[in-house]
Amino acid sequence: ENYLPTYMIPCMFVHLEHFPLMANGKVNRHDLPKIDRKVNKKQIKPQTELEELLSVTWKDTLDLKQIDPNDNFFYSGGNSILAMRLISSLNQKTGLNLPVSWVFQYTTIKKQANCIKNRKGAAKYKPIICFNEKTNNSRSLFFVHPGFNGAEVYNKLAKYLDKHYSFFAIESYNLYSGKTMIESINELASLYIKNMKTIQPRGPYHLGGWCMG
């Protein structure tokens, strides 16, 4: 705990006398013992139809038999690829237009259910996402999404910097707004700067990005 951030600490450990090896000396992953993810705690059942729908979708996506409404998606075996599968399935079932980054913001069934419950119609485009809770930090860092991805690609980077910056990611207008695409980089940049100033009205600004970002 003194060296690793919380999200990198394993949720369980399995003791092995030795690793099963193949003839070439490499670890034989197929012979490793299967990890039972069941936790000895009282199982909380979904309280509403929406929570039940989310629970079923989570279990299908994560290949789990049980899931608690307060369990964290990423601590339960989720990753970026599975987040995309979850969103695709949820959008089909609910008729919403949720971006993948939504899973990184609302990481439990409870949080997701409350968010969807308060929405009306299709999901609204959220131009800027905060990836940590240190919004009172005097230093803000803004990362622009890459060309054909959403802001979710910066989730892990944000965890490394959360002690130093309030980490904000600018979400893709063309991917998630549902409106006419903006093809001009200058026009897109002007929109993003306008959105960024709603968080930090004055400079200096700390900016970052990957690829087109």
ABEGO torsion letter per residue (X at the ends): XAABBAAABBABBBBBABBBBBAAGBBBAAABBBBBABBBBBBBBBABAAAAAAAAAAAAAAGBABBBAABBAAAAGBBAAAAAAAAAAAAAAAGBBBBAAAAAABABAAAAAAAAAABBEBBBBBABBBABABAABABBBBBBBBAABBAAAAAAAAAAAAAABBBBBBBBAAAAAGBBBBABAAAAAAAAAAAAAAABABOBBBBBBBEAX
